[in-house]
Amino acid sequence: MNFGVFANAALLGLLLMPLANAQLMLGVQGKIPFEFRIGDQTLPAGEYKFVRNNLASPIVALRNVNDKSLATMFLSSQVQAKPSENTETTKVVFHRYGKTYFLSQIWDRSDDRTGLELKRTNAEKTIAHQMAGLRTPDTVEVALNSSHHGMKATD
């Protein structure tokens, strides 16, 4: 019994080890020039701030800085940049299907080739399936600001 508890704790430690070396995203902000979707929620174009409270949390809060409404929360996971990808710009990446944009990734230039990725939702999968015969989705990148948000944190 004690060995099982130890083994589970050791496995959890090994799984979390890559997170200990990653940078902590405290906040990035920028203007999204078009309406976009996160899951089943449609958000208007505007100035948005993306915040993750701590390194271990997969939860990202998104708030329209010009609208005092509640923040939208969503789950993310870490993703490594491909060697050919440019990670020198703080940006968000969207999948575009016709005129519908889905938030896909968040990249912080201060983070060494690690970004955050959203899982494709049922709504995106449905639209992707409907449009599969027409063409593949476009990838749209929007640059954000990170210099005044203290993006790096030390362990």
C-alpha positions in Angstrom: 0.0 0.0 0.0 2.7 2.5 0.9 4.7 1.6 -2.2 1.6 2.4 -4.3 1.2 5.8 -2.7 5.0 6.5 -3.2 4.8 5.3 -6.8 1.8 7.6 -7.6 3.6 10.6 -5.9 6.8 9.9 -7.9 4.9 9.6 -11.1 3.0 12.9 -10.4 6.4 14.6 -9.7 7.8 13.3 -13.0 4.8 14.6 -14.9 5.0 18.0 -13.3 8.7 18.4 -13.7 8.5 20.1 -17.1 6.2 22.7 -15.7 8.8 23.7 -13.1 11.1 24.8 -15.8 8.6 26.8 -17.8 8.0 30.5 -17.5 5.0 31.9 -15.6 2.6 33.8 -17.7 1.1 36.6 -15.6 -0.6 38.6 -18.3 -0.5 39.7 -21.9 -2.8 42.2 -23.5 -3.7 43.3 -27.0 -6.4 44.3 -29.4 -8.3 41.5 -31.2 -9.7 43.2 -34.3 -12.5 40.7 -34.9 -15.3 38.7 -33.1 -14.0 35.4 -31.9 -15.1 32.3 -30.1 -13.9 30.3 -27.1 -16.0 27.2 -26.8 -19.6 28.1 -27.1 -19.0 31.8 -26.2 -18.7 34.5 -28.8 -16.7 37.5 -27.8 -16.7 40.9 -29.6 -13.6 42.6 -31.1 -11.8 44.6 -28.5 -8.8 45.0 -26.2 -8.3 41.8 -24.2 -6.1 40.8 -21.3 -5.1 37.1 -20.9 -4.0 36.1 -17.3 -2.8 32.9 -15.8 -2.4 33.2 -12.0 0.3 30.5 -11.5 2.4 28.1 -13.3 0.6 24.9 -12.3 -2.8 26.2 -13.3 -4.2 25.3 -16.7 -6.9 27.9 -16.3 -6.5 31.2 -18.2 -8.8 34.2 -17.6 -9.7 36.5 -20.5 -11.1 39.9 -19.8 -12.2 42.7 -22.2 -10.4 45.7 -20.7 -13.1 48.1 -22.0 -16.0 46.1 -20.7 -16.3 45.6 -16.9 -18.1 42.3 -17.3 -16.9 39.0 -15.8 -13.8 37.3 -17.1 -14.1 34.3 -19.4 -12.2 31.3 -18.1 -10.9 28.5 -20.2 -8.5 25.5 -19.9 -5.2 25.4 -21.7 -2.3 23.0 -21.9 1.4 23.7 -22.7 2.6 23.3 -26.2 6.1 23.4 -27.6 6.9 25.4 -30.7 8.0 23.6 -33.8 11.6 24.6 -34.9 10.1 26.5 -37.9 7.7 28.6 -35.8 8.4 32.2 -34.8 8.1 32.6 -31.1 9.8 36.0 -30.9 6.4 37.8 -30.8 3.8 37.7 -28.0 0.7 36.7 -29.9 -2.5 34.8 -30.0 -3.4 32.3 -32.8 -6.8 31.7 -34.1 -8.3 29.1 -36.4 -10.6 30.7 -39.0 -13.4 28.9 -40.7 -15.0 31.4 -43.1 -15.9 34.4 -40.9 -15.7 32.4 -37.6 -12.5 32.6 -35.5 -11.7 30.2 -32.7 -8.9 31.0 -30.2 -6.3 28.3 -30.5 -3.0 29.3 -28.9 -1.3 32.0 -26.7 2.4 32.7 -27.1 4.6 34.9 -24.9 7.9 35.9 -26.4 9.6 35.8 -23.0 8.8 32.1 -22.7 11.4 29.8 -24.3 9.4 28.2 -27.1 6.5 27.2 -24.9 3.0 28.4 -25.4 -0.5 27.6 -24.3 -3.0 25.7 -26.4 -6.8 25.4 -26.1 -8.4 22.1 -26.8 -10.7 22.1 -29.9 -14.2 22.4 -28.7 -17.3 20.6 -30.1 -18.4 23.9 -31.8 -15.0 24.1 -33.6 -15.1 20.5 -34.5 -18.6 20.8 -35.9 -17.6 23.8 -38.1 -14.4 22.1 -39.2 -16.3 19.0 -40.2 -18.9 21.1 -42.1 -16.2 23.0 -44.0 -13.8 20.0 -44.5 -14.9 19.5 -48.1 -14.4 23.2 -48.9 -10.9 23.8 -47.5 -8.7 23.7 -44.4 -9.0 26.4 -41.8 -6.8 29.5 -42.0 -4.4 30.3 -39.1 -4.6 33.9 -38.1 -2.0 35.5 -35.7 -2.6 38.7 -33.7 0.3 40.4 -31.9 -0.1 41.3 -28.3 1.8 43.5 -25.8 3.7 41.9 -22.9 6.3 44.4 -21.9 4.4 46.2 -19.1 3.0 43.0 -17.5 6.1 41.4 -16.0 5.7 38.2 -17.9 8.7 36.3 -16.5 8.8 34.9 -13.1 11.6 33.0 -11.4 11.2 29.8 -9.5 
